[in-house]
């Protein structure tokens, strides 16, 4: 979400390949992917509030909370 954006194009669209190219480039850069994973950990920690039980992770509101946090992070 933080790297490629919240809206993911349909897998059958031409823009999906471009979307994936950005991810591949970022994941090939060690400094960048470490930062991205640290941000992902921060986002998950924030929206889960320290509750890592399977039921909490399956909660429908988790995705919208993560999206909202990403939007606020800019």
mmJSON file of the N, C-alpha and C atoms, coordinates in Angstrom:
{"data_MODEL":{"atom_site":{
"group_PDB":["ATOM","ATOM","ATOM","ATOM","ATOM","ATOM","ATOM","ATOM","ATOM","ATOM","ATOM","ATOM","ATOM","ATOM","ATOM","ATOM","ATOM","ATOM","ATOM","ATOM","ATOM","ATOM","ATOM","ATOM","ATOM","ATOM","ATOM","ATOM","ATOM","ATOM","ATOM","ATOM","ATOM","ATOM","ATOM","ATOM","ATOM","ATOM","ATOM","ATOM","ATOM","ATOM","ATOM","ATOM","ATOM","ATOM","ATOM","ATOM","ATOM","ATOM","ATOM","ATOM","ATOM","ATOM","ATOM","ATOM","ATOM","ATOM","ATOM","ATOM","ATOM","ATOM","ATOM","ATOM","ATOM","ATOM","ATOM","ATOM","ATOM","ATOM","ATOM","ATOM","ATOM","ATOM","ATOM","ATOM","ATOM","ATOM","ATOM","ATOM","ATOM","ATOM","ATOM","ATOM","ATOM","ATOM","ATOM","ATOM","ATOM","ATOM","ATOM","ATOM","ATOM","ATOM","ATOM","ATOM","ATOM","ATOM","ATOM","ATOM","ATOM","ATOM","ATOM","ATOM","ATOM","ATOM","ATOM","ATOM","ATOM","ATOM","ATOM","ATOM","ATOM","ATOM","ATOM","ATOM","ATOM","ATOM","ATOM","ATOM","ATOM","ATOM","ATOM","ATOM","ATOM","ATOM","ATOM","ATOM","ATOM","ATOM","ATOM","ATOM","ATOM","ATOM","ATOM","ATOM","ATOM","ATOM","ATOM","ATOM","ATOM","ATOM","ATOM","ATOM","ATOM","ATOM","ATOM","ATOM","ATOM","ATOM","ATOM","ATOM","ATOM","ATOM","ATOM","ATOM","ATOM","ATOM","ATOM","ATOM","ATOM","ATOM","ATOM","ATOM","ATOM","ATOM","ATOM","ATOM","ATOM","ATOM","ATOM","ATOM","ATOM","ATOM","ATOM","ATOM","ATOM","ATOM","ATOM","ATOM","ATOM","ATOM","ATOM","ATOM","ATOM","ATOM","ATOM","ATOM","ATOM","ATOM","ATOM","ATOM","ATOM","ATOM","ATOM","ATOM","ATOM","ATOM","ATOM","ATOM","ATOM","ATOM","ATOM","ATOM","ATOM","ATOM","ATOM","ATOM","ATOM","ATOM","ATOM","ATOM","ATOM","ATOM","ATOM","ATOM","ATOM","ATOM","ATOM","ATOM","ATOM","ATOM"],
"id":[1,2,3,4,5,6,7,8,9,10,11,12,13,14,15,16,17,18,19,20,21,22,23,24,25,26,27,28,29,30,31,32,33,34,35,36,37,38,39,40,41,42,43,44,45,46,47,48,49,50,51,52,53,54,55,56,57,58,59,60,61,62,63,64,65,66,67,68,69,70,71,72,73,74,75,76,77,78,79,80,81,82,83,84,85,86,87,88,89,90,91,92,93,94,95,96,97,98,99,100,101,102,103,104,105,106,107,108,109,110,111,112,113,114,115,116,117,118,119,120,121,122,123,124,125,126,127,128,129,130,131,132,133,134,135,136,137,138,139,140,141,142,143,144,145,146,147,148,149,150,151,152,153,154,155,156,157,158,159,160,161,162,163,164,165,166,167,168,169,170,171,172,173,174,175,176,177,178,179,180,181,182,183,184,185,186,187,188,189,190,191,192,193,194,195,196,197,198,199,200,201,202,203,204,205,206,207,208,209,210,211,212,213,214,215,216,217,218,219,220,221,222],
"type_symbol":["N","C","C","N","C","C","N","C","C","N","C","C","N","C","C","N","C","C","N","C","C","N","C","C","N","C","C","N","C","C","N","C","C","N","C","C","N","C","C","N","C","C","N","C","C","N","C","C","N","C","C","N","C","C","N","C","C","N","C","C","N","C","C","N","C","C","N","C","C","N","C","C","N","C","C","N","C","C","N","C","C","N","C","C","N","C","C","N","C","C","N","C","C","N","C","C","N","C","C","N","C","C","N","C","C","N","C","C","N","C","C","N","C","C","N","C","C","N","C","C","N","C","C","N","C","C","N","C","C","N","C","C","N","C","C","N","C","C","N","C","C","N","C","C","N","C","C","N","C","C","N","C","C","N","C","C","N","C","C","N","C","C","N","C","C","N","C","C","N","C","C","N","C","C","N","C","C","N","C","C","N","C","C","N","C","C","N","C","C","N","C","C","N","C","C","N","C","C","N","C","C","N","C","C","N","C","C","N","C","C","N","C","C","N","C","C","N","C","C","N","C","C"],
"label_atom_id":["N","CA","C","N","CA","C","N","CA","C","N","CA","C","N","CA","C","N","CA","C","N","CA","C","N","CA","C","N","CA","C","N","CA","C","N","CA","C","N","CA","C","N","CA","C","N","CA","C","N","CA","C","N","CA","C","N","CA","C","N","CA","C","N","CA","C","N","CA","C","N","CA","C","N","CA","C","N","CA","C","N","CA","C","N","CA","C","N","CA","C","N","CA","C","N","CA","C","N","CA","C","N","CA","C","N","CA","C","N","CA","C","N","CA","C","N","CA","C","N","CA","C","N","CA","C","N","CA","C","N","CA","C","N","CA","C","N","CA","C","N","CA","C","N","CA","C","N","CA","C","N","CA","C","N","CA","C","N","CA","C","N","CA","C","N","CA","C","N","CA","C","N","CA","C","N","CA","C","N","CA","C","N","CA","C","N","CA","C","N","CA","C","N","CA","C","N","CA","C","N","CA","C","N","CA","C","N","CA","C","N","CA","C","N","CA","C","N","CA","C","N","CA","C","N","CA","C","N","CA","C","N","CA","C","N","CA","C","N","CA","C","N","CA","C","N","CA","C","N","CA","C","N","CA","C","N","CA","C"],
"label_alt_id":[null,null,null,null,null,null,null,null,null,null,null,null,null,null,null,null,null,null,null,null,null,null,null,null,null,null,null,null,null,null,null,null,null,null,null,null,null,null,null,null,null,null,null,null,null,null,null,null,null,null,null,null,null,null,null,null,null,null,null,null,null,null,null,null,null,null,null,null,null,null,null,null,null,null,null,null,null,null,null,null,null,null,null,null,null,null,null,null,null,null,null,null,null,null,null,null,null,null,null,null,null,null,null,null,null,null,null,null,null,null,null,null,null,null,null,null,null,null,null,null,null,null,null,null,null,null,null,null,null,null,null,null,null,null,null,null,null,null,null,null,null,null,null,null,null,null,null,null,null,null,null,null,null,null,null,null,null,null,null,null,null,null,null,null,null,null,null,null,null,null,null,null,null,null,null,null,null,null,null,null,null,null,null,null,null,null,null,null,null,null,null,null,null,null,null,null,null,null,null,null,null,null,null,null,null,null,null,null,null,null,null,null,null,null,null,null,null,null,null,null,null,null],
"label_comp_id":["UNK","UNK","UNK","UNK","UNK","UNK","UNK","UNK","UNK","UNK","UNK","UNK","UNK","UNK","UNK","UNK","UNK","UNK","UNK","UNK","UNK","UNK","UNK","UNK","UNK","UNK","UNK","UNK","UNK","UNK","UNK","UNK","UNK","UNK","UNK","UNK","UNK","UNK","UNK","UNK","UNK","UNK","UNK","UNK","UNK","UNK","UNK","UNK","UNK","UNK","UNK","UNK","UNK","UNK","UNK","UNK","UNK","UNK","UNK","UNK","UNK","UNK","UNK","UNK","UNK","UNK","UNK","UNK","UNK","UNK","UNK","UNK","UNK","UNK","UNK","UNK","UNK","UNK","UNK","UNK","UNK","UNK","UNK","UNK","UNK","UNK","UNK","UNK","UNK","UNK","UNK","UNK","UNK","UNK","UNK","UNK","UNK","UNK","UNK","UNK","UNK","UNK","UNK","UNK","UNK","UNK","UNK","UNK","UNK","UNK","UNK","UNK","UNK","UNK","UNK","UNK","UNK","UNK","UNK","UNK","UNK","UNK","UNK","UNK","UNK","UNK","UNK","UNK","UNK","UNK","UNK","UNK","UNK","UNK","UNK","UNK","UNK","UNK","UNK","UNK","UNK","UNK","UNK","UNK","UNK","UNK","UNK","UNK","UNK","UNK","UNK","UNK","UNK","UNK","UNK","UNK","UNK","UNK","UNK","UNK","UNK","UNK","UNK","UNK","UNK","UNK","UNK","UNK","UNK","UNK","UNK","UNK","UNK","UNK","UNK","UNK","UNK","UNK","UNK","UNK","UNK","UNK","UNK","UNK","UNK","UNK","UNK","UNK","UNK","UNK","UNK","UNK","UNK","UNK","UNK","UNK","UNK","UNK","UNK","UNK","UNK","UNK","UNK","UNK","UNK","UNK","UNK","UNK","UNK","UNK","UNK","UNK","UNK","UNK","UNK","UNK","UNK","UNK","UNK","UNK","UNK","UNK"],
"label_asym_id":["A","A","A","A","A","A","A","A","A","A","A","A","A","A","A","A","A","A","A","A","A","A","A","A","A","A","A","A","A","A","A","A","A","A","A","A","A","A","A","A","A","A","A","A","A","A","A","A","A","A","A","A","A","A","A","A","A","A","A","A","A","A","A","A","A","A","A","A","A","A","A","A","A","A","A","A","A","A","A","A","A","A","A","A","A","A","A","A","A","A","A","A","A","A","A","A","A","A","A","A","A","A","A","A","A","A","A","A","A","A","A","A","A","A","A","A","A","A","A","A","A","A","A","A","A","A","A","A","A","A","A","A","A","A","A","A","A","A","A","A","A","A","A","A","A","A","A","A","A","A","A","A","A","A","A","A","A","A","A","A","A","A","A","A","A","A","A","A","A","A","A","A","A","A","A","A","A","A","A","A","A","A","A","A","A","A","A","A","A","A","A","A","A","A","A","A","A","A","A","A","A","A","A","A","A","A","A","A","A","A","A","A","A","A","A","A","A","A","A","A","A","A"],
"label_entity_id":["1","1","1","1","1","1","1","1","1","1","1","1","1","1","1","1","1","1","1","1","1","1","1","1","1","1","1","1","1","1","1","1","1","1","1","1","1","1","1","1","1","1","1","1","1","1","1","1","1","1","1","1","1","1","1","1","1","1","1","1","1","1","1","1","1","1","1","1","1","1","1","1","1","1","1","1","1","1","1","1","1","1","1","1","1","1","1","1","1","1","1","1","1","1","1","1","1","1","1","1","1","1","1","1","1","1","1","1","1","1","1","1","1","1","1","1","1","1","1","1","1","1","1","1","1","1","1","1","1","1","1","1","1","1","1","1","1","1","1","1","1","1","1","1","1","1","1","1","1","1","1","1","1","1","1","1","1","1","1","1","1","1","1","1","1","1","1","1","1","1","1","1","1","1","1","1","1","1","1","1","1","1","1","1","1","1","1","1","1","1","1","1","1","1","1","1","1","1","1","1","1","1","1","1","1","1","1","1","1","1","1","1","1","1","1","1","1","1","1","1","1","1"],
"label_seq_id":[1,1,1,2,2,2,3,3,3,4,4,4,5,5,5,6,6,6,7,7,7,8,8,8,9,9,9,10,10,10,11,11,11,12,12,12,13,13,13,14,14,14,15,15,15,16,16,16,17,17,17,18,18,18,19,19,19,20,20,20,21,21,21,22,22,22,23,23,23,24,24,24,25,25,25,26,26,26,27,27,27,28,28,28,29,29,29,30,30,30,31,31,31,32,32,32,33,33,33,34,34,34,35,35,35,36,36,36,37,37,37,38,38,38,39,39,39,40,40,40,41,41,41,42,42,42,43,43,43,44,44,44,45,45,45,46,46,46,47,47,47,48,48,48,49,49,49,50,50,50,51,51,51,52,52,52,53,53,53,54,54,54,55,55,55,56,56,56,57,57,57,58,58,58,59,59,59,60,60,60,61,61,61,62,62,62,63,63,63,64,64,64,65,65,65,66,66,66,67,67,67,68,68,68,69,69,69,70,70,70,71,71,71,72,72,72,73,73,73,74,74,74],
"pdbx_PDB_ins_code":[null,null,null,null,null,null,null,null,null,null,null,null,null,null,null,null,null,null,null,null,null,null,null,null,null,null,null,null,null,null,null,null,null,null,null,null,null,null,null,null,null,null,null,null,null,null,null,null,null,null,null,null,null,null,null,null,null,null,null,null,null,null,null,null,null,null,null,null,null,null,null,null,null,null,null,null,null,null,null,null,null,null,null,null,null,null,null,null,null,null,null,null,null,null,null,null,null,null,null,null,null,null,null,null,null,null,null,null,null,null,null,null,null,null,null,null,null,null,null,null,null,null,null,null,null,null,null,null,null,null,null,null,null,null,null,null,null,null,null,null,null,null,null,null,null,null,null,null,null,null,null,null,null,null,null,null,null,null,null,null,null,null,null,null,null,null,null,null,null,null,null,null,null,null,null,null,null,null,null,null,null,null,null,null,null,null,null,null,null,null,null,null,null,null,null,null,null,null,null,null,null,null,null,null,null,null,null,null,null,null,null,null,null,null,null,null,null,null,null,null,null,null],
"Cartn_x":[0.811,0.0,0.857,1.878,2.723,3.522,3.95,4.796,3.985,3.062,2.365,1.006,0.538,-0.757,-1.823,-2.906,-3.98,-4.778,-5.018,-5.814,-4.913,-5.178,-4.416,-5.219,-4.576,-5.309,-5.663,-6.648,-7.048,-5.882,-5.729,-4.62,-4.666,-5.817,-5.948,-5.677,-5.463,-5.244,-3.777,-3.546,-2.169,-1.417,-2.121,-1.453,-0.97,-1.435,-1.008,0.481,0.972,2.399,3.244,2.836,3.57,3.528,2.376,2.21,3.226,3.346,4.259,5.725,6.025,7.409,7.942,7.113,7.532,7.844,7.061,7.309,8.615,8.84,10.055,11.288,11.254,12.401,12.69,11.652,11.84,12.385,11.921,12.358,13.761,14.29,15.662,16.678,16.222,17.082,17.016,18.112,18.1,17.686,18.21,17.852,16.362,15.871,14.472,13.534,13.849,12.916,12.938,14.07,14.11,13.218,13.31,12.465,10.993,10.67,9.281,8.736,9.539,9.088,8.938,9.823,9.692,8.407,8.084,6.833,5.631,5.702,4.602,4.416,5.508,5.432,4.787,5.188,4.619,3.111,2.708,1.29,0.502,0.994,0.284,0.241,1.353,1.364,0.334,0.261,-0.658,-2.115,-2.468,-3.877,-4.298,-3.365,-3.7,-3.681,-3.019,-2.981,-2.377,-1.405,-0.745,-1.518,-2.654,-3.457,-3.22,-2.408,-1.994,-2.731,-3.819,-4.601,-5.178,-5.367,-5.867,-7.203,-8.081,-9.383,-9.24,-8.32,-8.096,-7.539,-6.622,-6.011,-7.021,-8.077,-9.112,-10.214,-10.167,-11.2,-11.297,-12.502,-12.746,-12.25,-12.279,-11.875,-10.368,-9.604,-8.145,-7.658,-8.178,-7.746,-8.081,-9.285,-9.65,-8.836,-8.533,-7.701,-6.286,-5.744,-4.41,-4.416,-5.452,-5.561,-5.616,-6.413,-6.526,-5.178,-4.467,-3.16,-2.183,-2.19,-1.316,-1.613,-2.883,-3.266,-2.752,-2.841,-2.358,-0.843,-0.159,1.306,1.808,0.927,1.271,1.868],
"Cartn_y":[-1.19,0.0,1.259,1.226,2.422,2.645,1.602,1.733,1.914,1.036,1.015,1.7,2.059,2.71,1.754,2.325,1.539,0.806,1.477,0.862,0.012,-1.282,-2.187,-2.433,-2.291,-2.546,-4.022,-4.292,-5.686,-6.434,-7.7,-8.504,-8.657,-8.525,-8.68,-7.385,-6.287,-4.996,-4.802,-3.929,-3.61,-2.872,-2.136,-1.365,-2.243,-3.477,-4.362,-4.679,-4.871,-5.163,-3.99,-2.775,-1.591,-1.485,-1.804,-1.81,-2.776,-3.957,-4.973,-4.598,-3.928,-3.522,-2.64,-1.736,-0.875,-1.671,-2.697,-3.562,-4.334,-4.866,-5.649,-4.778,-3.568,-2.657,-2.354,-2.081,-1.766,-2.964,-4.155,-5.347,-5.796,-5.258,-5.579,-4.66,-3.596,-2.636,-2.931,-3.446,-3.902,-2.817,-1.611,-0.535,-0.203,-0.188,0.165,-0.911,-2.177,-3.208,-3.361,-3.117,-3.171,-2.065,-0.875,0.236,-0.077,-0.66,-1.014,-2.038,-3.041,-4.049,-3.455,-2.543,-1.886,-1.055,-0.373,0.385,-0.555,-1.692,-2.663,-3.178,-3.449,-3.902,-2.83,-1.587,-0.474,-0.356,-0.467,-0.366,-1.495,-2.712,-3.855,-3.746,-3.362,-3.183,-2.135,-1.059,0.03,-0.39,-1.038,-1.395,-2.597,-3.468,-4.617,-4.272,-3.174,-2.751,-3.783,-4.54,-5.543,-6.844,-6.951,-8.171,-8.985,-10.013,-10.775,-12.104,-12.263,-13.487,-13.616,-14.822,-15.093,-14.39,-14.366,-13.723,-12.241,-11.577,-10.144,-9.925,-10.777,-10.633,-10.878,-11.626,-11.897,-10.841,-9.92,-8.904,-8.077,-7.883,-7.157,-5.716,-5.142,-3.742,-3.538,-4.604,-4.497,-3.801,-4.196,-3.607,-2.126,-1.757,-0.337,0.485,-0.062,0.645,0.836,-0.184,-0.082,0.938,0.938,1.922,3.337,3.552,4.881,5.332,4.44,4.782,5.132,4.372,4.667,6.043,6.374,7.697,8.8,8.596,9.613,9.748,8.658,8.669,9.386,9.537,10.262,9.431],
"Cartn_z":[0.0,0.0,0.0,0.822,0.92,-0.349,-0.988,-2.171,-3.448,-3.688,-4.969,-4.929,-3.764,-3.659,-3.149,-2.723,-2.127,-3.195,-4.311,-5.383,-6.275,-6.297,-7.149,-8.423,-9.595,-10.834,-10.982,-11.797,-12.054,-12.68,-12.316,-12.823,-14.339,-14.92,-16.369,-17.126,-16.417,-17.088,-17.445,-18.414,-18.825,-17.731,-16.905,-15.855,-14.696,-14.615,-13.537,-13.645,-14.86,-15.036,-14.561,-14.872,-14.427,-12.898,-12.326,-10.873,-10.244,-10.815,-10.288,-10.496,-11.596,-11.86,-10.746,-10.242,-9.133,-7.882,-7.641,-6.487,-6.647,-7.84,-8.097,-7.926,-8.472,-8.356,-6.884,-6.12,-4.699,-3.936,-4.254,-3.53,-3.92,-5.006,-5.407,-4.731,-4.109,-3.417,-1.918,-1.357,0.036,1.014,0.862,1.784,1.679,0.453,0.242,0.784,0.518,0.979,2.491,3.116,4.581,5.154,4.592,5.027,4.802,3.645,3.346,4.327,4.659,5.612,7.012,7.381,8.682,8.74,7.641,7.579,7.68,6.995,7.041,8.458,9.147,10.536,11.406,11.211,11.972,11.725,10.47,10.126,10.78,10.643,11.253,12.773,13.39,14.839,15.26,14.488,14.822,14.695,13.608,13.403,14.236,14.578,15.414,16.902,17.237,18.633,19.566,19.078,19.898,20.042,19.374,19.445,18.176,18.289,17.114,16.966,17.68,17.581,16.173,15.735,14.387,14.126,15.118,14.939,14.635,15.292,15.051,13.651,13.23,11.906,10.788,11.07,10.067,10.06,10.982,11.111,9.826,9.356,8.111,8.194,9.364,9.519,9.427,9.469,9.437,8.164,7.015,5.749,5.685,6.05,5.985,6.981,8.143,9.119,8.577,7.919,7.32,6.188,5.37,4.291,4.845,5.879,6.503,7.044,7.694,8.249,7.138,6.058,4.919,4.322,4.228,3.701,4.595,5.917,6.86,6.819,6.529,6.48,5.217,4.271,3.05,2.06],
"occupancy":[1.0,1.0,1.0,1.0,1.0,1.0,1.0,1.0,1.0,1.0,1.0,1.0,1.0,1.0,1.0,1.0,1.0,1.0,1.0,1.0,1.0,1.0,1.0,1.0,1.0,1.0,1.0,1.0,1.0,1.0,1.0,1.0,1.0,1.0,1.0,1.0,1.0,1.0,1.0,1.0,1.0,1.0,1.0,1.0,1.0,1.0,1.0,1.0,1.0,1.0,1.0,1.0,1.0,1.0,1.0,1.0,1.0,1.0,1.0,1.0,1.0,1.0,1.0,1.0,1.0,1.0,1.0,1.0,1.0,1.0,1.0,1.0,1.0,1.0,1.0,1.0,1.0,1.0,1.0,1.0,1.0,1.0,1.0,1.0,1.0,1.0,1.0,1.0,1.0,1.0,1.0,1.0,1.0,1.0,1.0,1.0,1.0,1.0,1.0,1.0,1.0,1.0,1.0,1.0,1.0,1.0,1.0,1.0,1.0,1.0,1.0,1.0,1.0,1.0,1.0,1.0,1.0,1.0,1.0,1.0,1.0,1.0,1.0,1.0,1.0,1.0,1.0,1.0,1.0,1.0,1.0,1.0,1.0,1.0,1.0,1.0,1.0,1.0,1.0,1.0,1.0,1.0,1.0,1.0,1.0,1.0,1.0,1.0,1.0,1.0,1.0,1.0,1.0,1.0,1.0,1.0,1.0,1.0,1.0,1.0,1.0,1.0,1.0,1.0,1.0,1.0,1.0,1.0,1.0,1.0,1.0,1.0,1.0,1.0,1.0,1.0,1.0,1.0,1.0,1.0,1.0,1.0,1.0,1.0,1.0,1.0,1.0,1.0,1.0,1.0,1.0,1.0,1.0,1.0,1.0,1.0,1.0,1.0,1.0,1.0,1.0,1.0,1.0,1.0,1.0,1.0,1.0,1.0,1.0,1.0,1.0,1.0,1.0,1.0,1.0,1.0,1.0,1.0,1.0,1.0,1.0,1.0],
"B_iso_or_equiv":[0.0,0.0,0.0,0.0,0.0,0.0,0.0,0.0,0.0,0.0,0.0,0.0,0.0,0.0,0.0,0.0,0.0,0.0,0.0,0.0,0.0,0.0,0.0,0.0,0.0,0.0,0.0,0.0,0.0,0.0,0.0,0.0,0.0,0.0,0.0,0.0,0.0,0.0,0.0,0.0,0.0,0.0,0.0,0.0,0.0,0.0,0.0,0.0,0.0,0.0,0.0,0.0,0.0,0.0,0.0,0.0,0.0,0.0,0.0,0.0,0.0,0.0,0.0,0.0,0.0,0.0,0.0,0.0,0.0,0.0,0.0,0.0,0.0,0.0,0.0,0.0,0.0,0.0,0.0,0.0,0.0,0.0,0.0,0.0,0.0,0.0,0.0,0.0,0.0,0.0,0.0,0.0,0.0,0.0,0.0,0.0,0.0,0.0,0.0,0.0,0.0,0.0,0.0,0.0,0.0,0.0,0.0,0.0,0.0,0.0,0.0,0.0,0.0,0.0,0.0,0.0,0.0,0.0,0.0,0.0,0.0,0.0,0.0,0.0,0.0,0.0,0.0,0.0,0.0,0.0,0.0,0.0,0.0,0.0,0.0,0.0,0.0,0.0,0.0,0.0,0.0,0.0,0.0,0.0,0.0,0.0,0.0,0.0,0.0,0.0,0.0,0.0,0.0,0.0,0.0,0.0,0.0,0.0,0.0,0.0,0.0,0.0,0.0,0.0,0.0,0.0,0.0,0.0,0.0,0.0,0.0,0.0,0.0,0.0,0.0,0.0,0.0,0.0,0.0,0.0,0.0,0.0,0.0,0.0,0.0,0.0,0.0,0.0,0.0,0.0,0.0,0.0,0.0,0.0,0.0,0.0,0.0,0.0,0.0,0.0,0.0,0.0,0.0,0.0,0.0,0.0,0.0,0.0,0.0,0.0,0.0,0.0,0.0,0.0,0.0,0.0,0.0,0.0,0.0,0.0,0.0,0.0],
"pdbx_formal_charge":[null,null,null,null,null,null,null,null,null,null,null,null,null,null,null,null,null,null,null,null,null,null,null,null,null,null,null,null,null,null,null,null,null,null,null,null,null,null,null,null,null,null,null,null,null,null,null,null,null,null,null,null,null,null,null,null,null,null,null,null,null,null,null,null,null,null,null,null,null,null,null,null,null,null,null,null,null,null,null,null,null,null,null,null,null,null,null,null,null,null,null,null,null,null,null,null,null,null,null,null,null,null,null,null,null,null,null,null,null,null,null,null,null,null,null,null,null,null,null,null,null,null,null,null,null,null,null,null,null,null,null,null,null,null,null,null,null,null,null,null,null,null,null,null,null,null,null,null,null,null,null,null,null,null,null,null,null,null,null,null,null,null,null,null,null,null,null,null,null,null,null,null,null,null,null,null,null,null,null,null,null,null,null,null,null,null,null,null,null,null,null,null,null,null,null,null,null,null,null,null,null,null,null,null,null,null,null,null,null,null,null,null,null,null,null,null,null,null,null,null,null,null],
"auth_seq_id":[1,1,1,2,2,2,3,3,3,4,4,4,5,5,5,6,6,6,7,7,7,8,8,8,9,9,9,10,10,10,11,11,11,12,12,12,13,13,13,14,14,14,15,15,15,16,16,16,17,17,17,18,18,18,19,19,19,20,20,20,21,21,21,22,22,22,23,23,23,24,24,24,25,25,25,26,26,26,27,27,27,28,28,28,29,29,29,30,30,30,31,31,31,32,32,32,33,33,33,34,34,34,35,35,35,36,36,36,37,37,37,38,38,38,39,39,39,40,40,40,41,41,41,42,42,42,43,43,43,44,44,44,45,45,45,46,46,46,47,47,47,48,48,48,49,49,49,50,50,50,51,51,51,52,52,52,53,53,53,54,54,54,55,55,55,56,56,56,57,57,57,58,58,58,59,59,59,60,60,60,61,61,61,62,62,62,63,63,63,64,64,64,65,65,65,66,66,66,67,67,67,68,68,68,69,69,69,70,70,70,71,71,71,72,72,72,73,73,73,74,74,74],
"auth_comp_id":["UNK","UNK","UNK","UNK","UNK","UNK","UNK","UNK","UNK","UNK","UNK","UNK","UNK","UNK","UNK","UNK","UNK","UNK","UNK","UNK","UNK","UNK","UNK","UNK","UNK","UNK","UNK","UNK","UNK","UNK","UNK","UNK","UNK","UNK","UNK","UNK","UNK","UNK","UNK","UNK","UNK","UNK","UNK","UNK","UNK","UNK","UNK","UNK","UNK","UNK","UNK","UNK","UNK","UNK","UNK","UNK","UNK","UNK","UNK","UNK","UNK","UNK","UNK","UNK","UNK","UNK","UNK","UNK","UNK","UNK","UNK","UNK","UNK","UNK","UNK","UNK","UNK","UNK","UNK","UNK","UNK","UNK","UNK","UNK","UNK","UNK","UNK","UNK","UNK","UNK","UNK","UNK","UNK","UNK","UNK","UNK","UNK","UNK","UNK","UNK","UNK","UNK","UNK","UNK","UNK","UNK","UNK","UNK","UNK","UNK","UNK","UNK","UNK","UNK","UNK","UNK","UNK","UNK","UNK","UNK","UNK","UNK","UNK","UNK","UNK","UNK","UNK","UNK","UNK","UNK","UNK","UNK","UNK","UNK","UNK","UNK","UNK","UNK","UNK","UNK","UNK","UNK","UNK","UNK","UNK","UNK","UNK","UNK","UNK","UNK","UNK","UNK","UNK","UNK","UNK","UNK","UNK","UNK","UNK","UNK","UNK","UNK","UNK","UNK","UNK","UNK","UNK","UNK","UNK","UNK","UNK","UNK","UNK","UNK","UNK","UNK","UNK","UNK","UNK","UNK","UNK","UNK","UNK","UNK","UNK","UNK","UNK","UNK","UNK","UNK","UNK","UNK","UNK","UNK","UNK","UNK","UNK","UNK","UNK","UNK","UNK","UNK","UNK","UNK","UNK","UNK","UNK","UNK","UNK","UNK","UNK","UNK","UNK","UNK","UNK","UNK","UNK","UNK","UNK","UNK","UNK","UNK"],
"auth_asym_id":["A","A","A","A","A","A","A","A","A","A","A","A","A","A","A","A","A","A","A","A","A","A","A","A","A","A","A","A","A","A","A","A","A","A","A","A","A","A","A","A","A","A","A","A","A","A","A","A","A","A","A","A","A","A","A","A","A","A","A","A","A","A","A","A","A","A","A","A","A","A","A","A","A","A","A","A","A","A","A","A","A","A","A","A","A","A","A","A","A","A","A","A","A","A","A","A","A","A","A","A","A","A","A","A","A","A","A","A","A","A","A","A","A","A","A","A","A","A","A","A","A","A","A","A","A","A","A","A","A","A","A","A","A","A","A","A","A","A","A","A","A","A","A","A","A","A","A","A","A","A","A","A","A","A","A","A","A","A","A","A","A","A","A","A","A","A","A","A","A","A","A","A","A","A","A","A","A","A","A","A","A","A","A","A","A","A","A","A","A","A","A","A","A","A","A","A","A","A","A","A","A","A","A","A","A","A","A","A","A","A","A","A","A","A","A","A","A","A","A","A","A","A"],
"auth_atom_id":["N","CA","C","N","CA","C","N","CA","C","N","CA","C","N","CA","C","N","CA","C","N","CA","C","N","CA","C","N","CA","C","N","CA","C","N","CA","C","N","CA","C","N","CA","C","N","CA","C","N","CA","C","N","CA","C","N","CA","C","N","CA","C","N","CA","C","N","CA","C","N","CA","C","N","CA","C","N","CA","C","N","CA","C","N","CA","C","N","CA","C","N","CA","C","N","CA","C","N","CA","C","N","CA","C","N","CA","C","N","CA","C","N","CA","C","N","CA","C","N","CA","C","N","CA","C","N","CA","C","N","CA","C","N","CA","C","N","CA","C","N","CA","C","N","CA","C","N","CA","C","N","CA","C","N","CA","C","N","CA","C","N","CA","C","N","CA","C","N","CA","C","N","CA","C","N","CA","C","N","CA","C","N","CA","C","N","CA","C","N","CA","C","N","CA","C","N","CA","C","N","CA","C","N","CA","C","N","CA","C","N","CA","C","N","CA","C","N","CA","C","N","CA","C","N","CA","C","N","CA","C","N","CA","C","N","CA","C","N","CA","C","N","CA","C","N","CA","C","N","CA","C","N","CA","C","N","CA","C"],
"pdbx_PDB_model_num":[1,1,1,1,1,1,1,1,1,1,1,1,1,1,1,1,1,1,1,1,1,1,1,1,1,1,1,1,1,1,1,1,1,1,1,1,1,1,1,1,1,1,1,1,1,1,1,1,1,1,1,1,1,1,1,1,1,1,1,1,1,1,1,1,1,1,1,1,1,1,1,1,1,1,1,1,1,1,1,1,1,1,1,1,1,1,1,1,1,1,1,1,1,1,1,1,1,1,1,1,1,1,1,1,1,1,1,1,1,1,1,1,1,1,1,1,1,1,1,1,1,1,1,1,1,1,1,1,1,1,1,1,1,1,1,1,1,1,1,1,1,1,1,1,1,1,1,1,1,1,1,1,1,1,1,1,1,1,1,1,1,1,1,1,1,1,1,1,1,1,1,1,1,1,1,1,1,1,1,1,1,1,1,1,1,1,1,1,1,1,1,1,1,1,1,1,1,1,1,1,1,1,1,1,1,1,1,1,1,1,1,1,1,1,1,1,1,1,1,1,1,1]
}}}
